Amino acid sequence: MSDSRALLMKKLLAICPVCKKPIYGKDIDVNNIDITKINHWPVKYTPCHSHNGTPVHALTMYIDSNFSVRGKEVSEFLKIQRK
Ligand SMILES: [Zn+2]
């Protein structure tokens, strides 16, 4: 792991406006994202989570190539189907 990735793991990207959960680099699996395959920025990343007893919700973050969050949106309705 490069130094920049180690720093990114600890970086605070955003705070969820619904539940106030802090989202860190490690929460978005930066090691599993192949940055070389991303051909447009910002990328959208949507972690689904619940925190402090809130119902599960999806926070979409728009992340630029410096891994700074340019914007965020919360989905009020969420359905995930598993087969
Ligand atoms: Zn949240």
PDB file of the backbone (N, CA, C, O) and the ligand in Angstrom, with CONECT records:
HET     ZN  A 101       1
ATOM      1  N   MET A   1       0.859  -1.205   0.000  1.00  0.00           N
ATOM      2  CA  MET A   1       0.000   0.000   0.000  1.00  0.00           C
ATOM      3  C   MET A   1       0.890   1.249   0.000  1.00  0.00           C
ATOM      4  O   MET A   1       1.832   1.345   0.786  1.00  0.00           O
ATOM      5  N   SER A   2       0.594   2.175  -0.861  1.00  0.00           N
ATOM      6  CA  SER A   2       1.402   3.388  -0.908  1.00  0.00           C
ATOM      7  C   SER A   2       1.054   4.320   0.248  1.00  0.00           C
ATOM      8  O   SER A   2       0.006   4.172   0.878  1.00  0.00           O
ATOM      9  N   ASP A   3       1.916   5.261   0.519  1.00  0.00           N
ATOM     10  CA  ASP A   3       1.649   6.220   1.599  1.00  0.00           C
ATOM     11  C   ASP A   3       0.358   6.986   1.358  1.00  0.00           C
ATOM     12  O   ASP A   3      -0.405   7.255   2.286  1.00  0.00           O
ATOM     13  N   SER A   4       0.124   7.335   0.085  1.00  0.00           N
ATOM     14  CA  SER A   4      -1.071   8.135  -0.180  1.00  0.00           C
ATOM     15  C   SER A   4      -2.332   7.335   0.126  1.00  0.00           C
ATOM     16  O   SER A   4      -3.325   7.892   0.594  1.00  0.00           O
ATOM     17  N   ARG A   5      -2.296   6.025  -0.138  1.00  0.00           N
ATOM     18  CA  ARG A   5      -3.469   5.210   0.187  1.00  0.00           C
ATOM     19  C   ARG A   5      -3.636   5.087   1.692  1.00  0.00           C
ATOM     20  O   ARG A   5      -4.758   5.093   2.200  1.00  0.00           O
ATOM     21  N   ALA A   6      -2.526   4.975   2.402  1.00  0.00           N
ATOM     22  CA  ALA A   6      -2.617   4.891   3.862  1.00  0.00           C
ATOM     23  C   ALA A   6      -3.234   6.167   4.426  1.00  0.00           C
ATOM     24  O   ALA A   6      -4.042   6.122   5.354  1.00  0.00           O
ATOM     25  N   LEU A   7      -2.844   7.296   3.857  1.00  0.00           N
ATOM     26  CA  LEU A   7      -3.429   8.570   4.293  1.00  0.00           C
ATOM     27  C   LEU A   7      -4.906   8.633   3.939  1.00  0.00           C
ATOM     28  O   LEU A   7      -5.732   9.120   4.711  1.00  0.00           O
ATOM     29  N   LEU A   8      -5.214   8.131   2.762  1.00  0.00           N
ATOM     30  CA  LEU A   8      -6.598   8.167   2.301  1.00  0.00           C
ATOM     31  C   LEU A   8      -7.507   7.341   3.205  1.00  0.00           C
ATOM     32  O   LEU A   8      -8.655   7.713   3.449  1.00  0.00           O
ATOM     33  N   MET A   9      -6.987   6.216   3.701  1.00  0.00           N
ATOM     34  CA  MET A   9      -7.788   5.378   4.590  1.00  0.00           C
ATOM     35  C   MET A   9      -8.247   6.155   5.818  1.00  0.00           C
ATOM     36  O   MET A   9      -9.343   5.938   6.336  1.00  0.00           O
ATOM     37  N   LYS A  10      -7.389   7.063   6.273  1.00  0.00           N
ATOM     38  CA  LYS A  10      -7.684   7.807   7.501  1.00  0.00           C
ATOM     39  C   LYS A  10      -8.404   9.114   7.231  1.00  0.00           C
ATOM     40  O   LYS A  10      -8.831   9.799   8.161  1.00  0.00           O
ATOM     41  N   LYS A  11      -8.538   9.461   5.956  1.00  0.00           N
ATOM     42  CA  LYS A  11      -9.099  10.764   5.616  1.00  0.00           C
ATOM     43  C   LYS A  11     -10.604  10.796   5.879  1.00  0.00           C
ATOM     44  O   LYS A  11     -11.331   9.873   5.512  1.00  0.00           O
ATOM     45  N   LEU A  12     -11.049  11.853   6.510  1.00  0.00           N
ATOM     46  CA  LEU A  12     -12.480  12.054   6.708  1.00  0.00           C
ATOM     47  C   LEU A  12     -13.050  12.645   5.420  1.00  0.00           C
ATOM     48  O   LEU A  12     -12.717  13.767   5.037  1.00  0.00           O
ATOM     49  N   LEU A  13     -13.914  11.873   4.757  1.00  0.00           N
ATOM     50  CA  LEU A  13     -14.447  12.315   3.469  1.00  0.00           C
ATOM     51  C   LEU A  13     -15.687  13.173   3.631  1.00  0.00           C
ATOM     52  O   LEU A  13     -15.838  14.203   2.974  1.00  0.00           O
ATOM     53  N   ALA A  14     -16.561  12.741   4.506  1.00  0.00           N
ATOM     54  CA  ALA A  14     -17.835  13.437   4.660  1.00  0.00           C
ATOM     55  C   ALA A  14     -18.480  12.994   5.965  1.00  0.00           C
ATOM     56  O   ALA A  14     -18.102  11.988   6.565  1.00  0.00           O
ATOM     57  N   ILE A  15     -19.452  13.769   6.378  1.00  0.00           N
ATOM     58  CA  ILE A  15     -20.275  13.371   7.507  1.00  0.00           C
ATOM     59  C   ILE A  15     -21.695  13.235   6.984  1.00  0.00           C
ATOM     60  O   ILE A  15     -22.230  14.154   6.365  1.00  0.00           O
ATOM     61  N   CYS A  16     -22.297  12.088   7.236  1.00  0.00           N
ATOM     62  CA  CYS A  16     -23.645  11.859   6.719  1.00  0.00           C
ATOM     63  C   CYS A  16     -24.609  12.873   7.323  1.00  0.00           C
ATOM     64  O   CYS A  16     -24.671  13.020   8.544  1.00  0.00           O
ATOM     65  N   PRO A  17     -25.364  13.575   6.473  1.00  0.00           N
ATOM     66  CA  PRO A  17     -26.282  14.594   6.999  1.00  0.00           C
ATOM     67  C   PRO A  17     -27.466  13.997   7.755  1.00  0.00           C
ATOM     68  O   PRO A  17     -28.126  14.702   8.518  1.00  0.00           O
ATOM     69  N   VAL A  18     -27.740  12.724   7.558  1.00  0.00           N
ATOM     70  CA  VAL A  18     -28.883  12.112   8.233  1.00  0.00           C
ATOM     71  C   VAL A  18     -28.509  11.634   9.635  1.00  0.00           C
ATOM     72  O   VAL A  18     -29.166  11.984  10.615  1.00  0.00           O
ATOM     73  N   CYS A  19     -27.457  10.838   9.718  1.00  0.00           N
ATOM     74  CA  CYS A  19     -27.158  10.180  10.993  1.00  0.00           C
ATOM     75  C   CYS A  19     -25.865  10.684  11.614  1.00  0.00           C
ATOM     76  O   CYS A  19     -25.488  10.256  12.705  1.00  0.00           O
ATOM     77  N   LYS A  20     -25.179  11.599  10.917  1.00  0.00           N
ATOM     78  CA  LYS A  20     -23.923  12.187  11.401  1.00  0.00           C
ATOM     79  C   LYS A  20     -22.763  11.196  11.460  1.00  0.00           C
ATOM     80  O   LYS A  20     -21.754  11.447  12.119  1.00  0.00           O
ATOM     81  N   LYS A  21     -22.915  10.083  10.775  1.00  0.00           N
ATOM     82  CA  LYS A  21     -21.809   9.125  10.736  1.00  0.00           C
ATOM     83  C   LYS A  21     -20.651   9.707   9.938  1.00  0.00           C
ATOM     84  O   LYS A  21     -20.846  10.156   8.809  1.00  0.00           O
ATOM     85  N   PRO A  22     -19.460   9.706  10.499  1.00  0.00           N
ATOM     86  CA  PRO A  22     -18.301  10.135   9.708  1.00  0.00           C
ATOM     87  C   PRO A  22     -17.898   9.039   8.725  1.00  0.00           C
ATOM     88  O   PRO A  22     -17.779   7.873   9.104  1.00  0.00           O
ATOM     89  N   ILE A  23     -17.693   9.408   7.484  1.00  0.00           N
ATOM     90  CA  ILE A  23     -17.297   8.448   6.447  1.00  0.00           C
ATOM     91  C   ILE A  23     -15.818   8.668   6.160  1.00  0.00           C
ATOM     92  O   ILE A  23     -15.413   9.738   5.706  1.00  0.00           O
ATOM     93  N   TYR A  24     -15.036   7.661   6.425  1.00  0.00           N
ATOM     94  CA  TYR A  24     -13.591   7.740   6.200  1.00  0.00           C
ATOM     95  C   TYR A  24     -13.222   6.985   4.925  1.00  0.00           C
ATOM     96  O   TYR A  24     -14.015   6.217   4.379  1.00  0.00           O
ATOM     97  N   GLY A  25     -12.016   7.223   4.477  1.00  0.00           N
ATOM     98  CA  GLY A  25     -11.531   6.520   3.293  1.00  0.00           C
ATOM     99  C   GLY A  25     -11.665   5.013   3.430  1.00  0.00           C
ATOM    100  O   GLY A  25     -12.015   4.325   2.470  1.00  0.00           O
ATOM    101  N   LYS A  26     -11.389   4.503   4.614  1.00  0.00           N
ATOM    102  CA  LYS A  26     -11.474   3.047   4.781  1.00  0.00           C
ATOM    103  C   LYS A  26     -12.899   2.532   4.615  1.00  0.00           C
ATOM    104  O   LYS A  26     -13.107   1.361   4.293  1.00  0.00           O
ATOM    105  N   ASP A  27     -13.888   3.411   4.835  1.00  0.00           N
ATOM    106  CA  ASP A  27     -15.281   2.989   4.677  1.00  0.00           C
ATOM    107  C   ASP A  27     -15.676   2.787   3.223  1.00  0.00           C
ATOM    108  O   ASP A  27     -16.673   2.124   2.940  1.00  0.00           O
ATOM    109  N   ILE A  28     -14.913   3.345   2.305  1.00  0.00           N
ATOM    110  CA  ILE A  28     -15.294   3.199   0.894  1.00  0.00           C
ATOM    111  C   ILE A  28     -14.397   2.204   0.167  1.00  0.00           C
ATOM    112  O   ILE A  28     -14.367   2.185  -1.064  1.00  0.00           O
ATOM    113  N   ASP A  29     -13.670   1.382   0.910  1.00  0.00           N
ATOM    114  CA  ASP A  29     -12.891   0.306   0.282  1.00  0.00           C
ATOM    115  C   ASP A  29     -11.956   0.832  -0.803  1.00  0.00           C
ATOM    116  O   ASP A  29     -11.930   0.305  -1.915  1.00  0.00           O
ATOM    117  N   VAL A  30     -11.202   1.851  -0.484  1.00  0.00           N
ATOM    118  CA  VAL A  30     -10.328   2.437  -1.506  1.00  0.00           C
ATOM    119  C   VAL A  30      -9.385   1.408  -2.112  1.00  0.00           C
ATOM    120  O   VAL A  30      -8.967   1.544  -3.262  1.00  0.00           O
ATOM    121  N   ASN A  31      -9.054   0.387  -1.346  1.00  0.00           N
ATOM    122  CA  ASN A  31      -8.130  -0.614  -1.882  1.00  0.00           C
ATOM    123  C   ASN A  31      -8.781  -1.517  -2.916  1.00  0.00           C
ATOM    124  O   ASN A  31      -8.097  -2.198  -3.679  1.00  0.00           O
ATOM    125  N   ASN A  32     -10.098  -1.515  -2.934  1.00  0.00           N
ATOM    126  CA  ASN A  32     -10.810  -2.346  -3.911  1.00  0.00           C
ATOM    127  C   ASN A  32     -11.279  -1.548  -5.116  1.00  0.00           C
ATOM    128  O   ASN A  32     -11.945  -2.086  -5.999  1.00  0.00           O
ATOM    129  N   ILE A  33     -10.938  -0.285  -5.155  1.00  0.00           N
ATOM    130  CA  ILE A  33     -11.315   0.535  -6.298  1.00  0.00           C
ATOM    131  C   ILE A  33     -10.088   0.678  -7.197  1.00  0.00           C
ATOM    132  O   ILE A  33      -9.032   1.137  -6.761  1.00  0.00           O
ATOM    133  N   ASP A  34     -10.246   0.277  -8.453  1.00  0.00           N
ATOM    134  CA  ASP A  34      -9.142   0.418  -9.392  1.00  0.00           C
ATOM    135  C   ASP A  34      -9.249   1.797 -10.035  1.00  0.00           C
ATOM    136  O   ASP A  34     -10.027   2.014 -10.964  1.00  0.00           O
ATOM    137  N   ILE A  35      -8.449   2.715  -9.518  1.00  0.00           N
ATOM    138  CA  ILE A  35      -8.548   4.105  -9.950  1.00  0.00           C
ATOM    139  C   ILE A  35      -8.243   4.244 -11.441  1.00  0.00           C
ATOM    140  O   ILE A  35      -8.759   5.142 -12.107  1.00  0.00           O
ATOM    141  N   THR A  36      -7.401   3.348 -11.956  1.00  0.00           N
ATOM    142  CA  THR A  36      -7.042   3.450 -13.377  1.00  0.00           C
ATOM    143  C   THR A  36      -8.233   3.146 -14.287  1.00  0.00           C
ATOM    144  O   THR A  36      -8.220   3.486 -15.470  1.00  0.00           O
ATOM    145  N   LYS A  37      -9.267   2.501 -13.726  1.00  0.00           N
ATOM    146  CA  LYS A  37     -10.450   2.169 -14.543  1.00  0.00           C
ATOM    147  C   LYS A  37     -11.491   3.285 -14.515  1.00  0.00           C
ATOM    148  O   LYS A  37     -12.492   3.228 -15.230  1.00  0.00           O
ATOM    149  N   ILE A  38     -11.252   4.288 -13.692  1.00  0.00           N
ATOM    150  CA  ILE A  38     -12.214   5.389 -13.612  1.00  0.00           C
ATOM    151  C   ILE A  38     -11.871   6.381 -14.708  1.00  0.00           C
ATOM    152  O   ILE A  38     -10.776   6.942 -14.736  1.00  0.00           O
ATOM    153  N   ASN A  39     -12.819   6.590 -15.609  1.00  0.00           N
ATOM    154  CA  ASN A  39     -12.501   7.494 -16.712  1.00  0.00           C
ATOM    155  C   ASN A  39     -13.307   8.786 -16.663  1.00  0.00           C
ATOM    156  O   ASN A  39     -13.226   9.605 -17.579  1.00  0.00           O
ATOM    157  N   HIS A  40     -14.063   8.968 -15.629  1.00  0.00           N
ATOM    158  CA  HIS A  40     -14.673  10.284 -15.459  1.00  0.00           C
ATOM    159  C   HIS A  40     -14.771  10.603 -13.979  1.00  0.00           C
ATOM    160  O   HIS A  40     -15.044   9.731 -13.154  1.00  0.00           O
ATOM    161  N   TRP A  41     -14.549  11.835 -13.670  1.00  0.00           N
ATOM    162  CA  TRP A  41     -14.643  12.313 -12.292  1.00  0.00           C
ATOM    163  C   TRP A  41     -15.668  13.425 -12.243  1.00  0.00           C
ATOM    164  O   TRP A  41     -15.864  14.083 -13.265  1.00  0.00           O
ATOM    165  N   PRO A  42     -16.328  13.682 -11.146  1.00  0.00           N
ATOM    166  CA  PRO A  42     -16.234  12.879  -9.927  1.00  0.00           C
ATOM    167  C   PRO A  42     -16.937  11.532 -10.077  1.00  0.00           C
ATOM    168  O   PRO A  42     -17.841  11.384 -10.899  1.00  0.00           O
ATOM    169  N   VAL A  43     -16.521  10.564  -9.285  1.00  0.00           N
ATOM    170  CA  VAL A  43     -17.220   9.291  -9.242  1.00  0.00           C
ATOM    171  C   VAL A  43     -18.279   9.364  -8.155  1.00  0.00           C
ATOM    172  O   VAL A  43     -18.159  10.114  -7.186  1.00  0.00           O
ATOM    173  N   LYS A  44     -19.309   8.570  -8.343  1.00  0.00           N
ATOM    174  CA  LYS A  44     -20.342   8.489  -7.314  1.00  0.00           C
ATOM    175  C   LYS A  44     -20.102   7.221  -6.509  1.00  0.00           C
ATOM    176  O   LYS A  44     -19.849   6.151  -7.062  1.00  0.00           O
ATOM    177  N   TYR A  45     -20.185   7.362  -5.221  1.00  0.00           N
ATOM    178  CA  TYR A  45     -20.034   6.197  -4.358  1.00  0.00           C
ATOM    179  C   TYR A  45     -21.157   6.235  -3.335  1.00  0.00           C
ATOM    180  O   TYR A  45     -21.420   7.276  -2.733  1.00  0.00           O
ATOM    181  N   THR A  46     -21.813   5.113  -3.141  1.00  0.00           N
ATOM    182  CA  THR A  46     -23.022   5.096  -2.315  1.00  0.00           C
ATOM    183  C   THR A  46     -22.942   4.020  -1.241  1.00  0.00           C
ATOM    184  O   THR A  46     -23.354   2.884  -1.475  1.00  0.00           O
ATOM    185  N   PRO A  47     -22.426   4.355  -0.084  1.00  0.00           N
ATOM    186  CA  PRO A  47     -22.487   3.387   1.000  1.00  0.00           C
ATOM    187  C   PRO A  47     -23.871   3.399   1.667  1.00  0.00           C
ATOM    188  O   PRO A  47     -24.418   4.456   1.981  1.00  0.00           O
ATOM    189  N   CYS A  48     -24.420   2.191   1.875  1.00  0.00           N
ATOM    190  CA  CYS A  48     -25.664   2.051   2.626  1.00  0.00           C
ATOM    191  C   CYS A  48     -25.283   1.719   4.062  1.00  0.00           C
ATOM    192  O   CYS A  48     -24.427   0.869   4.310  1.00  0.00           O
ATOM    193  N   HIS A  49     -25.911   2.382   4.979  1.00  0.00           N
ATOM    194  CA  HIS A  49     -25.519   2.166   6.370  1.00  0.00           C
ATOM    195  C   HIS A  49     -26.661   2.563   7.299  1.00  0.00           C
ATOM    196  O   HIS A  49     -27.602   3.252   6.906  1.00  0.00           O
ATOM    197  N   SER A  50     -26.548   2.111   8.523  1.00  0.00           N
ATOM    198  CA  SER A  50     -27.392   2.657   9.580  1.00  0.00           C
ATOM    199  C   SER A  50     -26.457   2.981  10.735  1.00  0.00           C
ATOM    200  O   SER A  50     -25.419   2.343  10.910  1.00  0.00           O
ATOM    201  N   HIS A  51     -26.829   3.952  11.496  1.00  0.00           N
ATOM    202  CA  HIS A  51     -25.910   4.460  12.507  1.00  0.00           C
ATOM    203  C   HIS A  51     -26.754   5.130  13.572  1.00  0.00           C
ATOM    204  O   HIS A  51     -27.720   5.828  13.262  1.00  0.00           O
ATOM    205  N   ASN A  52     -26.397   4.923  14.804  1.00  0.00           N
ATOM    206  CA  ASN A  52     -27.140   5.533  15.908  1.00  0.00           C
ATOM    207  C   ASN A  52     -28.639   5.238  15.851  1.00  0.00           C
ATOM    208  O   ASN A  52     -29.464   6.085  16.197  1.00  0.00           O
ATOM    209  N   GLY A  53     -28.977   4.027  15.411  1.00  0.00           N
ATOM    210  CA  GLY A  53     -30.373   3.620  15.426  1.00  0.00           C
ATOM    211  C   GLY A  53     -31.223   4.162  14.294  1.00  0.00           C
ATOM    212  O   GLY A  53     -32.440   3.977  14.308  1.00  0.00           O
ATOM    213  N   THR A  54     -30.620   4.831  13.306  1.00  0.00           N
ATOM    214  CA  THR A  54     -31.403   5.310  12.165  1.00  0.00           C
ATOM    215  C   THR A  54     -31.711   4.130  11.240  1.00  0.00           C
ATOM    216  O   THR A  54     -30.959   3.156  11.210  1.00  0.00           O
ATOM    217  N   PRO A  55     -32.814   4.212  10.485  1.00  0.00           N
ATOM    218  CA  PRO A  55     -33.054   3.165   9.484  1.00  0.00           C
ATOM    219  C   PRO A  55     -31.946   3.185   8.430  1.00  0.00           C
ATOM    220  O   PRO A  55     -31.272   4.199   8.251  1.00  0.00           O
ATOM    221  N   VAL A  56     -31.764   2.076   7.745  1.00  0.00           N
ATOM    222  CA  VAL A  56     -30.733   2.009   6.700  1.00  0.00           C
ATOM    223  C   VAL A  56     -31.038   3.038   5.616  1.00  0.00           C
ATOM    224  O   VAL A  56     -32.169   3.144   5.141  1.00  0.00           O
ATOM    225  N   HIS A  57     -30.036   3.771   5.244  1.00  0.00           N
ATOM    226  CA  HIS A  57     -30.191   4.759   4.180  1.00  0.00           C
ATOM    227  C   HIS A  57     -28.924   4.784   3.345  1.00  0.00           C
ATOM    228  O   HIS A  57     -27.883   4.267   3.752  1.00  0.00           O
ATOM    229  N   ALA A  58     -29.026   5.394   2.170  1.00  0.00           N
ATOM    230  CA  ALA A  58     -27.915   5.418   1.225  1.00  0.00           C
ATOM    231  C   ALA A  58     -27.429   6.847   1.057  1.00  0.00           C
ATOM    232  O   ALA A  58     -28.204   7.754   0.755  1.00  0.00           O
ATOM    233  N   LEU A  59     -26.152   7.024   1.257  1.00  0.00           N
ATOM    234  CA  LEU A  59     -25.544   8.338   1.068  1.00  0.00           C
ATOM    235  C   LEU A  59     -24.694   8.285  -0.197  1.00  0.00           C
ATOM    236  O   LEU A  59     -23.700   7.561  -0.249  1.00  0.00           O
ATOM    237  N   THR A  60     -25.075   9.040  -1.203  1.00  0.00           N
ATOM    238  CA  THR A  60     -24.269   9.101  -2.424  1.00  0.00           C
ATOM    239  C   THR A  60     -23.303  10.267  -2.319  1.00  0.00           C
ATOM    240  O   THR A  60     -23.696  11.408  -2.074  1.00  0.00           O
ATOM    241  N   MET A  61     -22.018   9.949  -2.511  1.00  0.00           N
ATOM    242  CA  MET A  61     -20.995  10.992  -2.461  1.00  0.00           C
ATOM    243  C   MET A  61     -20.381  11.141  -3.849  1.00  0.00           C
ATOM    244  O   MET A  61     -20.137  10.155  -4.545  1.00  0.00           O
ATOM    245  N   TYR A  62     -20.142  12.363  -4.226  1.00  0.00           N
ATOM    246  CA  TYR A  62     -19.462  12.664  -5.488  1.00  0.00           C
ATOM    247  C   TYR A  62     -18.014  12.969  -5.135  1.00  0.00           C
ATOM    248  O   TYR A  62     -17.705  13.978  -4.502  1.00  0.00           O
ATOM    249  N   ILE A  63     -17.145  12.076  -5.558  1.00  0.00           N
ATOM    250  CA  ILE A  63     -15.749  12.140  -5.117  1.00  0.00           C
ATOM    251  C   ILE A  63     -14.870  12.519  -6.295  1.00  0.00           C
ATOM    252  O   ILE A  63     -14.927  11.890  -7.352  1.00  0.00           O
ATOM    253  N   ASP A  64     -14.061  13.544  -6.110  1.00  0.00           N
ATOM    254  CA  ASP A  64     -13.189  13.972  -7.212  1.00  0.00           C
ATOM    255  C   ASP A  64     -11.861  13.214  -7.171  1.00  0.00           C
ATOM    256  O   ASP A  64     -11.641  12.382  -6.291  1.00  0.00           O
ATOM    257  N   SER A  65     -10.991  13.504  -8.117  1.00  0.00           N
ATOM    258  CA  SER A  65      -9.772  12.716  -8.279  1.00  0.00           C
ATOM    259  C   SER A  65      -8.772  12.921  -7.150  1.00  0.00           C
ATOM    260  O   SER A  65      -7.791  12.184  -7.057  1.00  0.00           O
ATOM    261  N   ASN A  66      -9.002  13.904  -6.297  1.00  0.00           N
ATOM    262  CA  ASN A  66      -8.187  14.064  -5.090  1.00  0.00           C
ATOM    263  C   ASN A  66      -8.834  13.385  -3.879  1.00  0.00           C
ATOM    264  O   ASN A  66      -8.379  13.523  -2.744  1.00  0.00           O
ATOM    265  N   PHE A  67      -9.895  12.657  -4.160  1.00  0.00           N
ATOM    266  CA  PHE A  67     -10.693  12.039  -3.108  1.00  0.00           C
ATOM    267  C   PHE A  67     -11.230  13.063  -2.118  1.00  0.00           C
ATOM    268  O   PHE A  67     -11.268  12.840  -0.908  1.00  0.00           O
ATOM    269  N   SER A  68     -11.637  14.183  -2.676  1.00  0.00           N
ATOM    270  CA  SER A  68     -12.407  15.154  -1.904  1.00  0.00           C
ATOM    271  C   SER A  68     -13.861  15.018  -2.335  1.00  0.00           C
ATOM    272  O   SER A  68     -14.154  14.825  -3.515  1.00  0.00           O
ATOM    273  N   VAL A  69     -14.758  15.120  -1.378  1.00  0.00           N
ATOM    274  CA  VAL A  69     -16.175  14.983  -1.681  1.00  0.00           C
ATOM    275  C   VAL A  69     -16.718  16.329  -2.143  1.00  0.00           C
ATOM    276  O   VAL A  69     -16.688  17.318  -1.410  1.00  0.00           O
ATOM    277  N   ARG A  70     -17.219  16.342  -3.386  1.00  0.00           N
ATOM    278  CA  ARG A  70     -17.731  17.584  -3.969  1.00  0.00           C
ATOM    279  C   ARG A  70     -19.201  17.796  -3.665  1.00  0.00           C
ATOM    280  O   ARG A  70     -19.698  18.921  -3.714  1.00  0.00           O
ATOM    281  N   GLY A  71     -19.886  16.726  -3.356  1.00  0.00           N
ATOM    282  CA  GLY A  71     -21.302  16.853  -3.065  1.00  0.00           C
ATOM    283  C   GLY A  71     -21.815  15.558  -2.497  1.00  0.00           C
ATOM    284  O   GLY A  71     -21.185  14.511  -2.646  1.00  0.00           O
ATOM    285  N   LYS A  72     -22.955  15.625  -1.847  1.00  0.00           N
ATOM    286  CA  LYS A  72     -23.537  14.403  -1.328  1.00  0.00           C
ATOM    287  C   LYS A  72     -25.051  14.504  -1.309  1.00  0.00           C
ATOM    288  O   LYS A  72     -25.625  15.581  -1.148  1.00  0.00           O
ATOM    289  N   GLU A  73     -25.680  13.349  -1.477  1.00  0.00           N
ATOM    290  CA  GLU A  73     -27.134  13.267  -1.494  1.00  0.00           C
ATOM    291  C   GLU A  73     -27.533  12.034  -0.715  1.00  0.00           C
ATOM    292  O   GLU A  73     -26.833  11.022  -0.716  1.00  0.00           O
ATOM    293  N   VAL A  74     -28.661  12.135  -0.053  1.00  0.00           N
ATOM    294  CA  VAL A  74     -29.188  10.975   0.657  1.00  0.00           C
ATOM    295  C   VAL A  74     -30.413  10.470  -0.082  1.00  0.00           C
ATOM    296  O   VAL A  74     -31.281  11.251  -0.472  1.00  0.00           O
ATOM    297  N   SER A  75     -30.479   9.157  -0.274  1.00  0.00           N
ATOM    298  CA  SER A  75     -31.678   8.549  -0.844  1.00  0.00           C
ATOM    299  C   SER A  75     -32.680   8.328   0.268  1.00  0.00           C
ATOM    300  O   SER A  75     -32.392   7.683   1.276  1.00  0.00           O
ATOM    301  N   GLU A  76     -33.872   8.882   0.059  1.00  0.00           N
ATOM    302  CA  GLU A  76     -34.892   8.733   1.094  1.00  0.00           C
ATOM    303  C   GLU A  76     -35.598   7.397   0.999  1.00  0.00           C
ATOM    304  O   GLU A  76     -36.122   6.885   1.988  1.00  0.00           O
ATOM    305  N   PHE A  77     -35.607   6.832  -0.209  1.00  0.00           N
ATOM    306  CA  PHE A  77     -36.228   5.528  -0.388  1.00  0.00           C
ATOM    307  C   PHE A  77     -35.181   4.599  -0.963  1.00  0.00           C
ATOM    308  O   PHE A  77     -34.450   4.958  -1.886  1.00  0.00           O
ATOM    309  N   LEU A  78     -35.119   3.424  -0.416  1.00  0.00           N
ATOM    310  CA  LEU A  78     -34.045   2.514  -0.790  1.00  0.00           C
ATOM    311  C   LEU A  78     -34.600   1.106  -0.844  1.00  0.00           C
ATOM    312  O   LEU A  78     -35.284   0.648   0.071  1.00  0.00           O
ATOM    313  N   LYS A  79     -34.288   0.429  -1.943  1.00  0.00           N
ATOM    314  CA  LYS A  79     -34.636  -0.984  -2.006  1.00  0.00           C
ATOM    315  C   LYS A  79     -33.466  -1.737  -2.583  1.00  0.00           C
ATOM    316  O   LYS A  79     -32.981  -1.420  -3.669  1.00  0.00           O
ATOM    317  N   ILE A  80     -33.018  -2.728  -1.857  1.00  0.00           N
ATOM    318  CA  ILE A  80     -31.930  -3.568  -2.335  1.00  0.00           C
ATOM    319  C   ILE A  80     -32.483  -4.980  -2.457  1.00  0.00           C
ATOM    320  O   ILE A  80     -32.986  -5.545  -1.486  1.00  0.00           O
ATOM    321  N   GLN A  81     -32.387  -5.539  -3.641  1.00  0.00           N
ATOM    322  CA  GLN A  81     -32.881  -6.906  -3.813  1.00  0.00           C
ATOM    323  C   GLN A  81     -31.720  -7.877  -3.825  1.00  0.00           C
ATOM    324  O   GLN A  81     -30.713  -7.663  -4.500  1.00  0.00           O
ATOM    325  N   ARG A  82     -31.873  -8.911  -3.092  1.00  0.00           N
ATOM    326  CA  ARG A  82     -30.881  -9.974  -3.120  1.00  0.00           C
ATOM    327  C   ARG A  82     -31.558 -11.247  -3.596  1.00  0.00           C
ATOM    328  O   ARG A  82     -32.670 -11.562  -3.171  1.00  0.00           O
ATOM    329  N   LYS A  83     -30.887 -11.982  -4.483  1.00  0.00           N
ATOM    330  CA  LYS A  83     -31.483 -13.228  -4.968  1.00  0.00           C
ATOM    331  C   LYS A  83     -31.057 -14.377  -4.091  1.00  0.00           C
ATOM    332  O   LYS A  83     -31.453 -15.518  -4.332  1.00  0.00           O
TER     333      LYS A  83
HETATM  334 ZN    ZN A 101     -26.152   8.129   7.510  1.00  0.00          ZN2+
END
